[in-house]
């Protein structure tokens, strides 16, 4: 994350990170989580090796839903592509 912050200053970018919340109804296996991250990486064109993933456990309003969810932090600047993250499909 510190590298992404340095890149933002160096490239004079407005954004540093993008945040994706993965909040499944059922608990995910490691393989399912990896598959979800890879699908997001394909859609938004980021390198899954450049992410920060935070697992968070919290009671949900829907008590039948999994209490685990994930925060996926993706750098805005993609060094392997030398450009910003492709967010044209984003809903922000």
N, C-alpha and C positions, 0 to 999 in steps of 0.2 A: 504494500500500500504506500510505503514511503517512496518507492521508485515512481509510482504513478503520480504522486504529489510533485515530485521533482520534474517529471515530464510535463506536467501541466504548466508549471512556471516557465520551464525552458521553451516550450512551444507557444506560450502566451494563449493558452486555451481557457475557455470559460468554465468548462466542466472537468472534474477530476475522475469521478466514478459514476457508475450506474448500479442501481440496486434492484435485484430481483428477489422477491420473496417466494419461496417454494413452500406451500402450506397444504400438504396432502391430507385427504380424508382418512386414509389408512397409512400405517407406518410403512416407510419405504425400506427396501433392502439396499445395501450398498450398491449393488448392480443397478437397481431402479433409479437411485439418485444419480449415479454416474451417467446413465442413459438420458435422464432429464437434462442434466447439465450439458451433455453433448448435443442434444437437440437444440437447446437454447444457443449454444455456441455456433451451430450451423446456421440458424436463423439470423442471428445478430452478427455473425462473422467475427467472433473473438476466439482467442486461443484458450482452451480450457485449462492450460497449465499456468496461465497468468491470473487466475482468480483467487479471491479469498472467500472461503466458505465458513460460515458460522452456524453451528447447530444450536438451536434454542429450544428449550423445553418450557412450556407454559400451558396452563389449563385453558381450554378453548370454550367459547360460549356454547358450541355444539359439543356436548359431552360424549357423543359417539365418535367424534373425530380424533385423530391422532394428536397427542399433546406435543409432538415434535414438529418443528418447522425449521426452515433454513433461510439464511440470508446469504445471497450470492452477490459478491461485490466484484464488479468488472471494471478495469481501468477504461477511461474514456478514450485515451490515446492508445492505439494498437501498434506497438513498435514493429511487429513482424510485417505489417501492411503499410506502415508509415502514414497512417491516417486515423481519423477518429472512428469510434464505434458506429456501425450502421444502425441507426435507430429509426429508420423510415417506417418500420412496422410497430413502433412503440405507441403506447396509449397515455403518455404523460401530459 
